[in-house]
Amino acid sequence: MNKTFIIAEAGVNHNGSIEMAFQLIDIAIAAGADAVKFQTFKAEKVIAVNASKAGYQKHTTGTDESQLEMVKKLELDETAHIQLYQYCQYKGIQFLSTPFDMESIDLLYRLGLEIFKIPSGEITNLPYLRKLGTLKKRLILSTGMADLGEIEDALDVLTESGTPLENITILHCNTEYPTPFEDVNLRAMMTIGHAFGVPVGYSDHTPGIEVAVAAVALGAAVLEKHFTLDRNLPGPDHKASLEPYELKAMVQAIRNIETALGDGIKRPSPSEVKNKSIARKSLVTAQPIKTGEPFSVDNITAKRPGTGISPMRWDEVVGRAAQKDYKKDELI
């Protein structure tokens, strides 16, 4: 099967520091992720002055500042984007970033990104979707808070603007940080795939790694997960992010699951062929048998090893005459 494209979501966990951003890239590389993703925005273009924080943001960052004030501190300017993009190229990991406004789309396009990630909050932003659709790039669409009708509307805008449907991957997502397990509804990922005939994946905000790994077992083509240097750092998303050792464990678990899924053909595997003669049984004598004596349900049985006649041929053997003398437990 194709490998799942694993996106290590640095997001805004750099806390506005380019040095921390470089560290996050190194962690993503060490973990074995395919891409590291940031967020690109001009806070004033995205958030109104009177916009309140989400509940989880109030919990993680307090109520002394507005959402705009909180997010403004997490911006990375164009120079920082260029440095991070070049660093990723040098280090051999794909640089991604989610644009949240029109200017940010332009910035990422100038950088040369081939994949654009659409966040859940923009799935109902018509001019935003239309602009991204005209780029005709590969798109990854997150669908937190959305129903199938809203996903369909977004796809219509993107495709009518010029992006082929086959260039779009849709991620099932829940935008609560962290997501309660009972709200994950992972089967919805498959529902999306059946409904729209596109590759699907999962953007995970649950604690731990098990739901992310389960998504891969269910066929996720793309898997996205937040990570941080340290969950105790100040900021809105750290608490719901993996620490470096957890990110590495998640990537390894996903690669193990991919290997374990195999090709779907049921046949003895190379490693177990040698066990057939040990674990299976053959027809053997249950007691001594003389030449000419018929084999019967009383004098034969099935025992290991499986190097003789298969017990599946029981009916062929019962009633036949023994061609030699047999001791007990002798292969027939």
N, C-alpha and C positions, 0 to 999 in steps of 0.2 A: 504494500500500500504506500501511498505518498506520505511523506513526513508532515506532521502538523507544523504549521508555521507559528512558532512561539514568540510572542511579543512581550518583552519585559517592559512593563509600563512604569517608567520613572515619573511621568506626569509632572507635578510641581513639587516633588519630594526633594528637589535641590534647594528649596527655600530661597530661591533667588540668587544662589551662589554658583558661579561658573565652576569653581573648584569642586563643589559637591556634585555638580552635574558630570564632570569628568570621572569622579569616583563611581558614580552610578553606572556609567558606561562600562568601566572596568569590571564591576560586579556582574553586569549582564553578560559580558564576554566570558568571565570565569564560570558562570553558571551554564553556559552553552546555549543561550537564547539565540534566535535567528535575527532578532531586531530589538532595538531599544527605542522607546517612544517617549517623547516629551509633549508639552502642550504649548501652543503658540497663540498669543492673544495680546491685544491692547485693552487693558481692563476697562477704560472709559468707553470703548466701542462695544463692549459685551454686557456691562452691568450698569443699570441705572443707579443713581445716587441713593434712592430710597429702597433698593432691593434688599430684602432680609436674607440672612444666612439660612442654609438648610439646617435641620435639627442636628444632624451629625456634626456639622461645622461648628455650631454653637457648643456642642459637647466637647469638641477637640480644641477649639481656639477661643472659647469664651464669647461674651456678648459686648465687650468694651469697644469693638470696632464694627463697622459695617462690612457687608460682603465685598463691596468695592474696595475698601481700605485693605481688607485681608488679601484679596487677589492681586491688588496693585503691587504688593511686595514680592509677588511670585513671578513677575514678568521677566522674560529674557529678551534682550534687544537683538537687533539684526546681527551685530558683530558676534554676539555669543552664539547665535544659531550657526553662523558660518564656521566658527571654531569647533563647535560640537559636530557639525556635519563632516568637516574635514578630519577630525579625530576619529570618527566612526569609520570613515573610508580607510584611514591609515591602519586602524586596528582590525578591519575586516568584519565589521558588524553593520547591519543595515540601520540607517538613521531614519526614524519616523517621527512625525509630530502631528498632533491634532490641531487644526486651525479653528478658532472660534469666531472669527470675523473676516470680512472681505480682504482687508489689508494683509492679514495673516495668510490667507490663501495665496495671495500674490507673492509674499515673501517665500513661502515654501516652494512655490512653482519656480521662482528664480533660482532657488537652491538646486533644483533638479530632481525633486522627489518624484518617484514613479508610482508610489502608493500614497493615497490620501485617506486618512481615517476620519470618518464623520461621527462625532459624539452623539450620544442619545439625545441631548438637549436640543440639537439642531435638526432633528428629523422632521419637524414641522416648520422649518424656516425656508420658505419657498425661494427667495432670491439667493440665499446661501447655496441651497441645493442646485439651483439652476446654474450658478457660476461654476460650481465644482463639476457638474455634468458636462459643461462645455470644454473642460480640460481633456476629456477622453482618456483619463488615467485609470489605473486600477483603484477601486474604491472598496473600503471596508466600512460597513454601515452598522453602528451599534443601535440597538432597538429597546433600550431600557425605557419603561413607562409607556411603551407603544403597544397597540393592538395590530392585528393583521391588516385592517383597513388603512391605518396610518402608514404601515410599512409599504403597502401597495401604492399609496399616493406618492410616497417619497421615491419609490422605484420608477413610477411613471415620469416624475419630473426629471430624474437623472437620465433615464433612457431617451426621453423626448428632447433633452438638451444635447444629446450626442454620445453618451457613454453606453456602449453595448452591455446588455444584461450579463453576458458571460464575464465581464470585467468586474463584477460586483460580488462581494462576499458579505453575507449578513450575519452579524453576531447577535445571538440571544444575550440578554443582559438584564440585570436588576440594579438600579442606581442607588439603593440604600447601602451605606458604608458603615459597618459590614452588613452583608445580606444575611438575614436569618435563613437557616437551611430550609425551613418550611415554605419560604417564598421563592426559592430558586426555580422550581418548575422546569427542570432540565429537559424534560420531554418536549417542551415548546421549541427547542432548537430544531428537533426533527420535524415538527409541524411546519416551521418556517421553510425548511428545505422542500418538503412535499408541496407546500402551497405555491412556491415561486420557482422551483427548479434551479436553484442557485447553490453554490457551495455555502455551507454554514459553519459557524464557530461559536465561541462563547467568550464573553468578557466577564471575568470572575471577580466578585467583590466579597466572597465568603471568607471566613477565617480558615486558615490551613490550606491544604493542597488537594484534599480528596475529591472535591467537586470538579476541580479543573481536570484531574486525571480521569474522572468518570466521563467528562465531556469528550475527551479524546477517545475513550472506549466506545462512545456512542457515535463517533464519526466526525468530530470537530476538525475542520480543515485549518482553522486559525484559533489560537488560544492566547488570550491576553490576561495578564495578571500584574497588579501593582506590587512594587517592591521598594524598599527603603534601606538606607544605611543602618537605621536604628528606629524601632517603633516608638521610642520615648522622645524623639525629636519633636519640637513644636511644629505645628502645621496641620492642615485639615485632613490629610490623607494618610499620614504615617501609621496611625493606629490600625487601619484596615489593610496594611501592606505586609508583604513577606520580608523577613530579614534575609541577608545574603545566603546563609546556609539553607534556608527554606526554599529560596528560589532555585538553588542548585539541586536540591532534593526533588523539587517538582519537575524540573527539566529531565532529570534522570528517570523519574517514575514514568513520565510521558513516553520517553524513548523506549523504556522497557515494555510498556503497554503496546506501543506500535509494533515492536518485534513479536510480542505474544499474540497479537491479533492474527498474524499469518495471512495466508491467501484464501482461506475458507474451504479448501478442498479437504474432505475427511479421508485420511489415509494414515497408516503408521508413520510416525516421524522417524528420521534417521537415528535419533538418540534412543528410541524405544524398541526398534526392530529386534535388537539382541535379547529383549525381555520376553519375546513371544514363547520361546521354548521353555522358559523358566516359569512364567505365570500361568500359561495355559495348560490344559490337561490332555491326556491321551487315554485310549482304552487299554486297561490293564486287567489282569486276572484278580478276582477277589479271593480265589482259593486255588489249590492245585487242580489242573485239568489234564486228562489223559487224551492221547491221540484218538480222534474219532468222536470224542464227546462233544455234543453241541454246546455252543456258547449260549448262555441264558442270562436273564436278569438277575439270577442268583449267583452266577460264577464270574461275572465281569463287572467292572465299575470304571469310573473316571478318576484318574489321579495325575498329578504332576510327575514327570515333566511332559511338555507338549511336543515331544519329538517323534511320537508314533501316530497311530490313526486317530483322527479327530473324533471326539464324542458326538459330533454332528452326524457321523455315519453309524450311530448306534443301531438303527433299524436294519442296516445292511449286514451287520455282524451277527446280531442275535438270530439263532437258528442254524447258523453255519457250523460245520464240523471242524474241530481243531485239527490242524495238520501236523501237530507235534505235541509232545508233552510240555506242560507249562508249570512253572512254580508260581507261588503266590506273588503278586505285585510285578509280574513280568509283562512287559509290553506285548500286546498282541500284534 
